[in-house]
Amino acid sequence: MAEHVDRPAYPVGLRLNGRRVVVVGGGQVAQRRLPGLIAAGADIVLVSPSATPSVEAMADAGEIRWERRGYVDGDLTDTWYALIATDDDAANEAASAEAERTRTWCVRSDDAEAATAWTPATGRSEGVTVAVLTAGAHGRDPRHSAAVRDAIVEGLRDGSIAAPHHRTRTAGVALVGGGPGDPDLITVRGRRLLAEADVVIADRLGPRDLLDELPPHVEVIDAAKIPYGRYMAQEAINNALIEHAKAGKAVVRLKGGDPFVFGRGMEEAQALAAEGIPCTVVPGISSSISVPGAAGIPVTHRGVAHEFTVVSGHVAPDDERSLVDWAALARLRGTLVLLMAVDKIGAIARTLVEHGRSPETPVALVQEGTTAAQRRVDATLDTVAERVAAEDVRPPAVIVIGAVVEIGADRG
């Protein structure tokens, strides 16, 4: 045998689907490793006189075969891979010796140096498997391996590590809800798709800070500046989405909040479907609940409000285009959340009072919620119009009406 030299392990991915794998020992190590082996489709035999409840449940479900006994020589016959994880030193040594004789790749939980294989710290994200091993002059360091793995997987998930697809990538559009404004509040999937985009068509209310992180080749289009020509604004945006997708680009339509909460997301999805363009919808955190929460206001609270209603205030109550039953809203006892209502709040407040809401009902206006410029202005239905003027409250702002405004320490 060649002289022992401290050399790195050779990384390889084992394809175990339908192949015999033997696990010796049914304790905590087996409990952690078995789900991965099951997911790989291995034909698993567990050899152990006892097992943890979780391992026993895997056997009861038919995911593994359990032979309730100790290890005996010959258990590794025709085995592709073995995991030895008992608290019996003699059984571990015997099983390891059989693995060496039969040329079976073998992992040992009690003595990594005596094993012929090591289990890397493994994580997965969108079809990518990350496996990390550390070794060197100071020996293996499983905790460092796990930390490196976590950092890489998290980077892939949140898009901070840009790894665009090439072979499997298809053109299309993703309607991504960017959340209320804070770039940390976009979903993991939304951030990943943003990192993989060729073209981003962004709303003014989307998380603008994320655009600075995009690679230089990504074309960023401000939706507010798309030339309309003979089209209305939404038609122009629809056409821009279609044009870039048909050019073979991966397009992200980045919106504030959620695409389907006053975001016209369905209009865009329908336009894309009519052209046969693949469309993915990625939900976002709606400002209707996140912005009040950021200002210390719960939209529901036990004993105070059992419901909350979200209403668009971009059309005044007396406008014939209004689809809102303001009289019914005035009779509700719960929380009313208004979006896009700053310039109509005076008329809305008067209408609610006329239909029965108390003029003393608390109101909070949260401007630029979840961003560094966030501020909160408190009033009542009776005073809100003058407070908006006096404090120069401007859009975007979320308006909360109801008793929940007075709950919590973050008032004023």
NUPARO-981475 format. One record per atom (N, C-alpha, C): residue in one letter; x, y, z. Coordinates in steps of 0.001 Angstrom, whole numbers, padded with zeros to 6 digits, always signed. Example, Ala and Ser with C-alpha at 12.3 -4.5 7.8 and 13.67 -1.06 7.14 Angstrom:
# residues 2
a+013190-005690+007800a+012300-004500+007800a+013200-003300+007800s+012850-002250+007080s+013670-001060+007140s+012900+000030+007870
END
This chain:
# residues 412
m+000854-001203+000000m+000000+000000+000000m+000882+001243+000000a+000455+002255-000720a+001231+003489-000793a+001252+004188+000550e+002328+004921+000772e+002462+005680+002019e+001308+006668+002146h+000768+006780+003372h-000370+007669+003605h+000057+009140+003454v-000680+009856+002639v-000448+011280+002449v-001771+011998+002658d-001727+013122+003318d-002960+013874+003560d-003391+014538+002256r-004331+013933+001555r-004794+014450+000282r-006284+014777+000367p-006737+015685-000463p-008158+016023-000433p-009004+014877-000960a-010244+014812-000498a-011180+013815-001010a-011584+014175-002437y-011887+013163-003223y-012346+013395-004592y-013870+013494-004576p-014437+014644-004925p-015891+014799-004837p-016595+014086-005984v-017708+013455-005668v-018487+012754-006678v-019932+012670-006198g-020879+012668-007121g-022279+012515-006763g-022729+011092-007008l-023182+010399-005963l-023607+009010-006090l-025051+008945-006580r-025297+008165-007624r-026647+007953-008143r-027141+006626-007579l-027939+006714-006540l-028311+005535-005762l-029720+005045-006039n-030390+005604-007014n-031771+005216-007273n-031879+003720-007568g-032639+002999-006725g-032850+001569-006910g-031692+000696-006479r-030638+001290-005918r-029450+000519-005545r-029410+000298-004032r-028889-000851-003649r-028894-001259-002243r-027955-000387-001416v-028507+000148-000357v-027748+000920+000620v-028033+000325+001989v-026993+000113+002778v-027158-000452+004116v-026777+000593+005150v-027663+000777+006110v-027404+001677+007232v-027337+000824+008481v-026209+000867+009151v-026011+000081+010369v-026144+001015+011567g-027206+000855+012337g-027481+001741+013465g-028695+002611+013174g-029597+002707+014160g-030842+003443+013938g-031004+004648+014835g-029890+005267+015227g-029948+006403+016147g-030072+007745+015451q-029553+008784+016097q-029703+010152+015605q-028978+010379+014279v-027825+009750+014082v-027104+009929+012825v-027936+009377+011673a-028461+008179+011860a-029312+007594+010820a-030537+008462+010577q-031112+008981+011638q-032298+009825+011504q-032014+011040+010627r-030815+011622+010740r-030462+012788+009924r-030155+012406+008482r-029508+011240+008285r-029032+010883+006945r-030075+010158+006094l-030992+009453+006714l-031935+008643+005956l-032817+009458+005001p-033334+010635+005387p-034186+011362+004433p-033503+011654+003103g-032208+011981+003125g-031496+012243+001890g-031349+010987+001044l-031106+009859+001694l-030991+008596+000967l-032338+008184+000383i-033401+008431+001130i-034752+008136+000632i-035055+009008-000580a-034720+010283-000476a-034966+011202-001591a-034191+010790-002836a-033023+010171-002648a-032210+009719-003773a-032757+008444-004405g-033783+007849-003795g-034400+006648-004356g-033680+005368-004022a-032807+005392-003020a-032037+004199-002678a-032938+003097-002106d-032514+001857-002336d-033157+000684-001728d-032461+000457-000391i-033063+000940+000675i-032372+001067+001958i-032732-000077+002899v-031681-000683+003460v-031841-001690+004498v-031229-001145+005777l-032021-001075+006826l-031525-000639+008134l-031270-001871+008988v-030057-001969+009514v-029690-003071+010396v-029445-002495+011778s-030360-002776+012697s-030233-002217+014042s-031272-002866+014953p-030890-003206+016186p-031888-003787+017107p-032915-002769+017582s-032605-001477+017472s-033543-000441+017910s-033403+000763+016990a-034354+001690+017120a-034329+002883+016268a-035081+004004+016954t-034773+005227+016567t-035520+006372+017103t-036948+006323+016558p-037886+007009+017215p-039269+007024+016708p-039373+007511+015271s-038558+008503+014883s-038617+009006+013519s-038148+007966+012517v-037079+007242+012847v-036590+006187+011964v-037609+005056+011886e-038199+004716+013017e-039226+003675+013030e-040403+004068+012143a-040749+005350+012145a-041848+005816+011299a-041506+005649+009823m-040236+005843+009457m-039827+005629+008061m-040011+004165+007676a-039694+003267+008603a-039880+001845+008325a-041367+001510+008224d-042168+002061+009119d-043615+001799+009085d-044246+002300+007793a-043697+003382+007247a-044225+003947+006007a-043715+003221+004769g-042830+002237+004957g-042305+001493+003822g-041179+002193+003082e-040643+003262+003663e-039557+003980+002990e-038223+003250+003131i-038075+002448+004182i-036874+001645+004391i-037300+000256+004871r-036390-000721+004723r-036610-002046+005303r-035761-002154+006564w-036383-002567+007644w-035691-002598+008935w-035522-004030+009410e-034273-004447+009534e-033951-005745+010123e-033550-005510+011564r-034425-005928+012490r-034268-005601+013916r-033271-006546+014595r-032025-006297+014348r-030932-007107+014894r-029640-006338+014766g-028561-006886+015332g-027263-006285+015185g-026595-006683+013875y-025501-006027+013572y-024753-006322+012349y-024139-007711+012411v-024167-008413+011236v-023437-009672+011096v-022668-009614+009782d-021567-010343+009723d-020752-010361+008519d-021586-010842+007336g-021470-010168+006214g-022252-010505+005029g-023378-009532+004759d-023666-008626+005720d-024756-007658+005526d-024487-006699+004375l-023221-006526+004023l-022903-005559+002970l-022750-006199+001589t-023146-007455+001463t-023075-008123+000165t-023942-007374-000858d-023376-007157-002036d-024072-006469-003136d-024545-005063-002754t-023835-004433-001859t-024201-003086-001397t-023344-002037-002104w-023974-000955-002517w-023264+000125-003196w-022692+001145-002208y-023397+001331-001105y-023013+002409-000178y-023455+001989+001217a-022613+002270+002203a-022932+001887+003578a-022703+003061+004521l-023585+003186+005471l-023445+004173+006544l-023386+003419+007859i-022276+003549+008557i-022073+002840+009826i-022177+003853+010949a-023169+003645+011813a-023454+004667+012829a-024035+004034+014076t-023311+003127+014682t-023765+002529+015941t-022873+003000+017078d-023260+002671+018310d-022417+002983+019467d-021626+001758+019919d-021546+000735+019040d-020812-000502+019312d-019518-000474+018503d-018395-000242+019165d-017110-000108+018462d-016768-001361+017676a-017023-002518+018257a-016670-003765+017584a-017494-003949+016313a-018791-003632+016378a-019650-003761+015192a-019219-002774+014110n-018847-001581+014533n-018383-000587+013564n-017120-001045+012856e-016179-001609+013632e-014923-002082+013044e-015182-003243+012085a-016067-004152+012466a-016345-005317+011624a-017043-004900+010333a-018014-004022+010427a-018731-003569+009233a-017796-002795+008317s-016920-001978+008906s-015962-001216+008123s-014996-002141+007394a-014566-003217+008078a-013652-004183+007451a-014337-004886+006283e-015629-005236+006450e-016341-005871+005332e-016452-004912+004150a-016732-003648+004433a-016826-002668+003355a-015513-002561+002593e-014380-002622+003317e-013085-002551+002663e-012871-003768+001761r-013252-004954+002247r-013080-006178+001462r-013954-006177+000212t-015173-005687+000354t-016135-005757-000759t-016116-004514-001639r-015163-003598-001344r-015044-002353-002094r-016370-001575-002123t-016962-001451-000955t-018200-000690-000779t-017852+000655-000175w-018285+001743-000796w-018039+003056-000212w-018734+003126+001138c-017980+003527+002140c-018466+003411+003516c-018173+004681+004311v-019228+005198+004959v-019105+006349+005849v-019211+005864+007283r-018315+006355+008144r-018370+005999+009567r-018572+007248+010399s-019592+007211+011240s-019862+008379+012078s-018908+008475+013249d-018310+007351+013653d-017452+007356+014843d-015997+007627+014520d-015572+007379+013275d-014161+007523+012934d-014045+007878+011451a-014041+009176+011160a-014016+009612+009770a-012744+009183+009067e-011622+009136+009789e-010362+008781+009164e-010321+007325+008733a-011129+006477+009367a-011157+005065+009003a-012147+004781+007884a-012914+005785+007465a-013924+005601+006442a-013317+005716+005055t-014023+005177+004055t-013592+005335+002666t-014375+006441+001964a-015327+007032+002659a-016104+008140+002098a-016503+009074+003228w-016707+010329+002883w-017178+011325+003841w-018500+011912+003360t-019336+012256+004283t-020606+012898+003940t-020412+014402+003973p-020596+015083+002848p-020428+016537+002853p-021610+017233+003498a-021414+018490+003879a-022532+019338+004292a-023291+019706+003022t-024551+019322+002954t-025301+019406+001703t-026513+020308+001841g-026780+021089+000812g-027983+021918+000745g-028455+021992-000690r-029730+022346-000878r-030296+022391-002226r-031077+023672-002420s-031038+024167-003656s-031800+025355-004024s-032119+025296-005499e-033409+025179-005823e-033883+025221-007214e-033098+024275-008118g-033004+023003-007705g-032351+022017-008557g-030850+021969-008454v-030249+022844-007665v-028800+022855-007481v-028469+022225-006130t-027571+021253-006138t-027100+020647-004901t-025720+021205-004576v-025579+021746-003381v-024311+022288-002904v-023750+021325-001860a-022567+020795-002080a-021930+019864-001157a-020555+020404-000793v-020283+020535+000491v-019048+021168+000953v-018298+020229+001885l-017022+020030+001603l-016104+019299+002478l-014934+020212+002822t-014517+020198+004063t-013307+020934+004443t-012297+019943+004998a-011042+020114+004631a-009965+019268+005134a-008656+020004+004936g-007683+019662+005706g-006387+020314+005579g-005481+019925+006712a-004521+020780+006971a-003520+020470+007991a-004138+020309+009368h-005260+020984+009613h-005884+020930+010939h-007045+019942+010985g-007180+019109+009942g-008224+018094+009960g-009544+018615+009423r-010519+017708+009369r-011838+018066+008872r-012543+018958+009883d-013388+019856+009365d-014126+020784+010219d-015581+020824+009754p-016423+019878+010223p-017813+019807+009749p-018605+021087+009993r-018308+021785+011088r-019050+023024+011357r-018714+024096+010331h-017461+024174+009944h-017073+025139+008913h-017704+024757+007575s-017739+023455+007288s-018386+022991+006057s-019843+023415+006029a-020541+023231+007162a-021955+023593+007227a-022151+025096+007064a-021246+025877+007638a-021363+027338+007530a-021159+027800+006088v-020178+027201+005399v-019948+027549+003999v-021152+027137+003162r-021654+025936+003407r-022839+025475+002692r-024010+026422+002858d-024279+026829+004106d-025409+027716+004386d-025261+029051+003666a-024038+029574+003654a-023811+030863+002996a-024069+030764+001493i-023619+029664+000875i-023808+029510-000566i-025276+029303-000902v-025945+028423-000170v-027356+028142-000451v-028200+029387-000249e-027929+030130+000817e-028689+031351+001066e-028448+032370-000045g-027198+032464-000509g-026904+033382-001602g-027630+033005-002881l-027715+031702-003176l-028451+031259-004352l-029935+031544-004222r-030452+031372-003014r-031886+031565-002814r-032295+033024-002879d-031481+033905-002309d-031900+035314-002288d-031344+036127-003458g-030565+035465-004327g-030079+036152-005511g-028794+036927-005316s-028247+036947-004088s-027004+037680-003877s-025821+036974-004541i-025941+035667-004787i-024997+034959-005635i-025707+034736-006958a-025291+035446-007989a-025961+035380-009282a-025463+034156-010036a-026374+033245-010315a-026035+032038-011058a-027131+031761-012070p-027170+032535-013168p-028248+032365-014141p-028198+031014-014830h-029376+030506-015186h-029465+029259-015944h-029015+029511-017385h-028518+028472-018031h-028107+028595-019429h-028797+027524-020275r-028526+026257-020012r-029115+025207-020833r-030631+025123-020667t-031132+025251-019441t-032551+025033-019182t-033345+026328-019152r-032707+027414-019415r-033374+028698-019302r-034323+028929-020469t-035530+029433-020183t-036497+029746-021223t-036935+031195-021072a-037256+031792-022229a-037727+033171-022207a-039130+033216-021618g-039488+034345-021066g-040805+034519-020484g-040806+035699-019552v-041908+035844-018821v-042082+036984-017930v-042425+036489-016534a-041801+037091-015545a-042148+036846-014146a-042744+038127-013575l-043973+038033-013099l-044609+039163-012410l-044246+039041-010936v-043334+039892-010494v-042748+039764-009159v-043260+040861-008245g-043854+040453-007140g-044222+041404-006105g-043012+041756-005273g-042635+043030-005278g-041407+043444-004601g-041577+043785-003139g-042829+043746-002627g-043050+044104-001234g-043229+045599-001058p-043269+046068+000180p-043654+047454+000458p-042583+048504+000224g-041343+048105-000032g-040304+049107-000267g-038941+048725+000262d-038890+048148+001457d-037630+047686+002014d-037120+046534+001152p-035902+046624+000600p-035413+045567-000286p-035302+044212+000391d-035190+044176+001714d-035109+042902+002419d-036455+042184+002478l-037536+042861+002089l-038865+042266+002206l-039383+041677+000899i-038559+041627-000137i-038934+040877-001324i-038775+039394-001010t-039552+038533-001660t-039440+037105-001394t-038121+036559-001941v-037713+035413-001410v-036490+034773-001869v-036587+034446-003360r-037742+033930-003790r-037898+033575-005195r-037868+034824-006081g-038504+035880-005617g-038501+037113-006389g-037102+037661-006573r-036316+037620-005525r-034943+038145-005627r-034098+037280-006551r-034307+035976-006516r-033543+035095-007395r-033890+035347-008857l-035183+035469-009171l-035583+035734-010541l-035065+037090-011018l-035027+038050-010112l-034493+039363-010459l-033021+039250-010840a-032273+038424-010108a-030847+038256-010392a-030603+037551-011724e-031601+036802-012217e-031437+036051-013459e-032015+036772-014675a-032573+037958-014469a-033294+038645-015544a-032359+039252-016581d-032864+039330-017822d-032208+040116-018869d-032784+041527-018914v-034093+041627-018637v-034796+042901-018677v-035668+043014-017433v-035641+044183-016790v-036498+044451-015630v-037325+045694-015935i-038632+045530-015905i-039544+046666-016077i-040128+046962-014689a-039727+048102-014128a-039963+048364-012712a-040958+049490-012502d-041794+049306-011480d-042695+050367-011031d-041951+051328-010109r-042508+052506-009964r-041929+053494-009048r-041958+053003-007615l-042978+052201-007265l-043126+051757-005881l-042399+050453-005591g-041699+049898-006560g-040928+048690-006301g-039706+048991-005452p-039061+047951-004923p-037851+048154-004107p-036685+048620-004969r-036510+049921-005084r-035540+050494-006014r-034102+050124-005697d-033798+049920-004417d-032412+049608-004045d-031914+048327-004700l-032829+047399-004993l-032417+046137-005601l-031918+046329-007026l-032358+047380-007681l-031945+047607-009059l-030458+047918-009157d-029901+048502-008100d-028475+048828-008109d-027602+047575-008055e-028179+046453-007614e-027408+045223-007485e-027365+044415-008778l-028132+044822-009786l-028203+044046-011014l-026910+044169-011822p-026535+043108-012533p-025338+043173-013381p-025491+044233-014472p-024383+044739-015000p-024442+045828-015985p-025217+045484-017256h-025264+044201-017640h-025917+043841-018897h-027436+043867-018807v-027990+043945-017593v-029444+043904-017429v-030048+045256-017828e-031036+045221-018699e-031718+046440-019119e-032838+046748-018124v-032756+047897-017487v-033774+048322-016517v-034629+049405-017154i-035935+049177-017179i-036875+050100-017802i-037821+050627-016743d-037907+051940-016634d-038847+052578-015726d-040224+052558-016382a-041172+051826-015772a-042499+051687-016382a-043180+053031-016568a-042884+053984-015695a-043528+055295-015799a-043035+056078-016999k-041897+055653-017593k-041320+056416-018698k-041446+055713-020049i-042228+054608-020085i-042449+053945-021364i-043297+054858-022244p-042846+055146-023450p-043643+056034-024318p-044978+055388-024676y-046056+056164-024505y-047385+055600-024678y-047847+055601-026125g-047453+056604-026920g-047938+056687-028285g-049457+056706-028306r-050042+055802-029072r-051499+055743-029123r-052070+054805-028054y-051186+054237-027223y-051630+053321-026187y-051797+054029-024849m-052689+053467-024019m-052743+053902-022629m-051528+053333-021913a-051252+053829-020711a-050054+053417-019979a-049989+051909-019804q-051082+051263-019358q-051033+049827-019115q-050840+049049-020412e-051459+049498-021479e-051270+048835-022768e-049815+048942-023221a-049203+050082-022967a-047799+050256-023345a-046903+049317-022557i-047195+049139-021275i-046410+048218-020453i-046603+046792-020947n-047851+046417-021224n-048122+045072-021746n-047315+044813-023014n-047307+045787-023904n-046589+045621-025160n-045082+045527-024958a-044560+046252-023982a-043129+046158-023693a-042777+044773-023169l-043622+044230-022300l-043397+042876-021779l-043389+041860-022921i-044375+041973-023793i-044501+041040-024908i-043313+041161-025856e-042924+042382-026176e-041824+042610-027110e-040526+041982-026623h-040192+042223-025357h-038915+041702-024843h-038958+040192-024676a-040101+039653-024263a-040201+038201-024109a-040095+037511-025464k-040722+038080-026493k-040647+037482-027825k-039248+037598-028413a-038451+038505-027887a-037057+038623-028328a-036161+037592-027642g-036760+036712-026854g-035994+035661-026187g-035410+036056-024851k-035878+037139-024279k-035333+037638-023017k-036108+037066-021819a-035395+036942-020707a-036029+036646-019422a-036408+037986-018798v-037707+038227-018647v-038207+039535-018242v-038812+039447-016849v-038475+040401-016006v-039114+040541-014697v-039906+041840-014677r-041162+041734-014360r-042011+042914-014127r-042044+043117-012624l-041258+044079-012144l-041102+044304-010709l-042114+045328-010231k-042985+044876-009316k-044047+045740-008809k-043882+045959-007310g-044477+047024-006815g-044545+047208-005374g-045634+046321-004801g-045469+045899-003551g-046484+045088-002902g-046663+043749-003566d-047918+043383-003823d-048254+042116-004470d-048819+042410-005854p-048476+041601-006867p-048939+041902-008233p-050451+041949-008381f-051172+041196-007536f-052611+041100-007686f-053383+041925-006657v-052705+042773-005897v-053390+043677-004970v-053252+045088-005538f-054244+045518-006295f-054248+046823-006954f-052989+047028-007802g-052467+045939-008353g-051241+046042-009132g-051419+045764-010603r-052653+045507-011034r-052956+045204-012434r-052180+044001-012951g-051773+043131-012033g-051007+041954-012433g-051786+041024-013340m-053075+040840-013066m-053860+039938-013894m-054025+040476-015306e-054112+041791-015464e-054197+042360-016805e-052952+042008-017618e-051805+042067-016970e-050563+041742-017659e-050481+040246-017942a-050912+039423-016977a-050899+037977-017185a-051814+037585-018336q-052967+038226-018435q-053892+037926-019527q-053321+038344-020876a-052662+039498-020919a-052051+039949-022164a-050956+038987-022616l-050169+038487-021676l-049107+037543-022010l-049689+036213-022464a-050739+035753-021782a-051369+034482-022156a-051936+034558-023567a-052489+035689-023921a-053057+035853-025266a-051995+035731-026347e-050744+036026-025990e-049639+035928-026951e-048875+034616-026814g-049339+033734-025915g-048671+032456-025722g-047345+032551-025018i-047152+033590-024206i-045882+033807-023511i-045964+033244-022097p-045008+032396-021690p-045017+031850-020328p-044947+032962-019287c-045734+032816-018253c-045791+033844-017204c-045763+033180-015837t-044876+033649-014994t-044785+033182-013614t-045201+034316-012689v-046071+034018-011735v-046505+035018-010764v-045836+034735-009425v-045117+035711-008912v-044445+035582-007617v-045121+036540-006639p-045889+036027-005694p-046580+036914-004747p-045604+037774-003957g-046088+038909-003518g-045269+039807-002708g-045991+040180-001430i-045265+040749-000485i-045861+041194+000775i-046631+042479+000505s-047926+042456+000756s-048751+043625+000473s-048515+044730+001499s-048465+045963+001003s-048299+047099+001913s-049497+047273+002840s-050628+046666+002490s-051835+046832+003301s-051684+046250+004697i-050820+045253+004852i-050591+044699+006189i-049174+044970+006688s-048202+045028+005763s-046814+045180+006204s-046499+046591+006671v-047044+047605+005979v-046751+048985+006378v-047377+049331+007730p-048649+048992+007978p-049158+049206+009342p-048326+048468+010385g-047947+047243+010082g-047135+046487+011027g-045810+047166+011311a-045173+047709+010279a-043903+048407+010471a-044058+049639+011348a-045268+050211+011364a-045529+051397+012193a-046113+051025+013552g-046125+049736+013871g-046614+049300+015180g-048113+049144+015259i-048787+049005+014128i-050246+048891+014116i-050637+047498+013628p-051289+046700+014461p-051807+045412+013997p-053161+045629+013325v-053368+045088+012144v-054657+045321+011492v-055782+044537+012161t-055431+043476+012901t-056402+042788+013755t-055807+042652+015145h-056685+042568+016141h-056218+042409+017517h-057350+041804+018334r-057011+040830+019146r-058031+040133+019924r-058835+041107+020782g-060144+041013+020680g-061024+041869+021453g-061223+043260+020897v-060521+043574+019787v-060625+044914+019205v-061137+044860+017770a-060491+044054+016940a-060883+043975+015535a-060763+042541+015057h-061856+041996+014560h-061880+040632+014068h-061832+040561+012545e-061751+041701+011899e-061635+041709+010452e-060948+042982+009997f-060368+042932+008809f-059866+044162+008209f-060216+044142+006728t-060475+045319+006201t-060900+045483+004819t-059923+046416+004111v-059468+045997+002937v-058524+046794+002164v-059265+047407+000982v-059152+048719+000839v-059906+049443-000178v-058972+050371-000948s-059167+050435-002259s-058474+051433-003057s-059219+052756-002950g-058464+053811-002617g-059073+055133-002498g-058754+056048-003655h-058372+055499-004788h-057976+056364-005908h-059184+057007-006589v-060398+056501-006295v-061625+057092-006826v-062455+057595-005645a-062893+058826-005691a-063651+059429-004589a-065004+058741-004410p-065548+058768-003184p-066826+058091-002929p-067973+058588-003815d-067972+059864-004185d-069077+060393-004985d-068825+060283-006492d-067725+059640-006881d-067430+059475-008299d-068259+058309-008848e-068882+058493-009976e-069737+057452-010542e-068960+056197-010919r-067640+056295-011030r-066815+055124-011352r-066529+054262-010126s-066853+054730-008928s-066530+054007-007700s-067302+052698-007611l-066608+051633-007253l-067217+050316-007067l-067346+049948-005595v-067047+050889-004714v-066996+050627-003270v-068331+050999-002621d-068823+050127-001766d-070031+050418-000981d-069585+051095+000321w-069402+052414+000259w-068882+053136+001414w-069846+053103+002597a-071136+053066+002338a-072106+052989+003431a-071941+051686+004211a-071711+050589+003498a-071496+049303+004166a-070191+049315+004949l-069151+049920+004375l-067876+049996+005088l-068013+050789+006384a-068825+051835+006363a-069001+052655+007564a-069655+051868+008688r-070433+050847+008340r-071117+050066+009368r-070234+048970+009963l-069117+048660+009319l-068225+047632+009846l-067543+048110+011126r-067239+047161+012002r-066604+047517+013276r-065099+047274+013261g-064606+046635+012209g-063186+046294+012170g-062319+047391+011591t-061162+046983+011084t-060154+047913+010578t-060361+048160+009092l-060205+049404+008699l-060265+049785+007301l-058884+050268+006877v-058330+049646+005837v-057022+050029+005312v-057228+050626+003927l-056750+051836+003736l-056899+052528+002461l-055555+052639+001764l-055523+052269+000486l-054344+052448-000349l-054659+053484-001421m-053663+054238-001809m-053805+055251-002877m-054928+056250-002548a-054979+056703-001309a-056124+057515-000874a-055743+058854-000265v-054485+059255-000346v-054071+060478+000345v-054867+061689-000135d-054989+061848-001458d-055651+063059-001948d-057175+062983-001858k-057709+061800-001511k-059168+061654-001384k-059601+061449+000063i-058661+061507+001012i-058993+061131+002379i-060042+062046+003003g-060055+063323+002656g-061073+064226+003203g-062473+063786+002823a-062696+063507+001544a-064011+063062+001072a-064361+061697+001642i-063374+060817+001753i-063639+059483+002306i-064036+059588+003771a-063308+060402+004539a-063626+060560+005959a-065032+061118+006139r-065404+062131+005368r-066745+062708+005471r-067820+061667+005154t-067578+060868+004139t-068555+059853+003750t-068729+058807+004837l-067636+058361+005432l-067731+057378+006509l-068501+057932+007698v-068263+059182+008055v-068973+059807+009178v-070456+059967+008837e-070748+060371+007621e-072144+060532+007210e-072924+059230+007306h-072232+058110+007127h-072917+056819+007153h-072753+056086+008488g-072293+056800+009515g-072364+056213+010850g-071082+056017+011604r-069939+056140+010972r-068687+056000+011722r-068485+057228+012602s-067996+056994+013811s-067773+058109+014731s-066685+059033+014201p-066865+060332+014302p-065818+061274+013875p-064558+061155+014717e-064680+060527+015906e-063513+060339+016774e-062742+059063+016458t-063149+058334+015433t-062439+057107+015061t-060974+057413+014749p-060043+056688+015390p-058612+056958+015160p-058185+056648+013720v-057276+057459+013230v-056719+057286+011890v-055200+057438+011978a-054478+056585+011256a-053021+056733+011141a-052636+056719+009678l-051778+057625+009301l-051222+057667+007948l-049743+057327+008035v-049327+056298+007299v-047928+055874+007312v-047357+056104+005917q-046473+057090+005840q-045883+057475+004556q-044552+056760+004367e-044310+056303+003120e-043042+055630+002765e-042745+054476+003722g-043769+053682+004013g-043629+052607+004991g-042531+051608+004669t-041810+051166+005670t-040703+050192+005677t-039417+050746+005089t-039412+051991+004633t-038184+052579+004101t-037553+053500+005142a-036376+054020+004833a-035692+054930+005754a-036467+056225+005944a-037351+056557+004993a-038120+057806+005074a-039482+057622+005739q-039708+056468+006338q-041027+056209+006934q-041370+057229+008014r-042605+057688+008000r-043109+058511+009094r-044595+058248+009276r-045066+058505+010479r-046452+058235+010852r-047103+059508+011352v-048326+059766+010876v-049124+060906+011326v-050456+060373+011829d-050821+060747+013051d-052078+060285+013642d-053129+061376+013619a-054383+060960+013501a-055504+061896+013464a-056776+061138+013827t-057913+061755+013575t-059221+061102+013656t-059930+061365+012329l-061080+060709+012139l-061831+060981+010918l-062204+062459+010816d-062420+063068+011965d-062831+064472+011983d-061689+065414+011613t-060439+065012+011921t-059298+065919+011737t-058330+065497+010640v-058555+064348+010015v-057535+063797+009137v-057244+064688+007935a-058260+065321+007368a-058009+066155+006183a-057080+067312+006509e-057319+067984+007613e-056468+069118+007967e-055082+068662+008401r-054996+067475+009009r-053685+066951+009416r-052843+066605+008184v-053467+066046+007163v-052749+065717+005935v-052168+066983+005314a-052967+068047+005309a-052488+069311+004734a-051397+069932+005592a-051616+069927+006928a-050656+070563+007827a-049309+069834+007838e-049349+068496+007746e-048117+067694+007812e-047546+067386+006430d-048224+067879+005390d-047781+067666+004015d-047545+066185+003733v-048543+065363+004092v-048463+063922+003831v-048636+063689+002333r-047724+062914+001754r-047758+062658+000319r-047718+061160+000038p-048192+060774-001133p-048088+059363-001517p-046623+058976-001714p-046286+057684-001542p-047199+056618-001144p-047408+056597+000359a-048638+056398+000762a-048961+056303+002180a-050111+055325+002358v-050050+054557+003407v-051122+053636+003780v-051892+054264+004927i-053207+054256+004816i-054057+054880+005829i-054824+053792+006565v-054740+053819+007882v-055415+052825+008719v-056471+053533+009551i-057694+053006+009507i-058817+053597+010237i-059394+052548+011172g-059482+052886+012462g-060063+051955+013419g-059358+051979+014756a-059920+051247+015709a-059404+051245+017074a-058006+050656+017188v-057594+049830+016215v-056264+049229+016296v-055160+050282+016233v-055485+051459+015730v-054478+052523+015637v-053941+052894+017012e-054766+052749+018039e-054364+053153+019384e-053674+052037+020177i-053448+050896+019539i-052782+049783+020213i-051288+049851+019947g-050493+049505+020960g-049051+049427+020762g-048332+050664+021249a-047006+050532+021345a-046191+051610+021907a-045683+052585+020859d-045803+052228+019575d-045179+053037+018520d-046171+054039+017939r-046743+054860+018786r-047706+055854+018318r-047025+057198+018145g-047609+058017+017228g-047116+059378+017063g-045929+059456+016143
END
